[in-house]
Amino acid sequence: MDYGFSIIDIPSSFCSQQMEQAYKLSNGTILFPSEQDPEGYYWGAVGMDGMYLRTGVRYYPICSDRHQIVAFRKILPLNISSYGLKA
């Protein structure tokens, strides 16, 4: 399933007045460009007021012929062992 998005400005931390641009997906998930994994996929996050937690779900951008992001698609579950993490 592909998710549409809007670009929003949200607080970068709980105590900061600094804002950061992010993608808000149609399912409510937030994607921060600064929170990409080594393959360039975006980690999903949920939260509010500068406190966001990773959901453990990654998304990859669907691009147009002009290389502009037009939607995001959820990636199958992460193989935890490939990141050296333990379940």
Phi, psi and omega in degrees: 000135177264144180245127172288170183208165168230154178264127183231161172253127179227157179300138181281343174202167184298320185263359187259148172270354181289138181253152179228138176283144179211166175261129173254114183284162180296342177268005178093350179290143177256136176240121178263127175303332180283351182247059177257150177276178183301335179274357180091007176279152182264134174279134175284151178216153174227153178153199180195161175052042175086001178242105183235137180244140176295142179270345185088000179252136178250155180228146173243147183284140171260122186250151176280178176298337179268011178066029175258140179289128180245342179192173175232149179235137179290139178266149176304159183310143181291136172279100187301324183297334180290344179256005179073021180260155177252141180286000000 
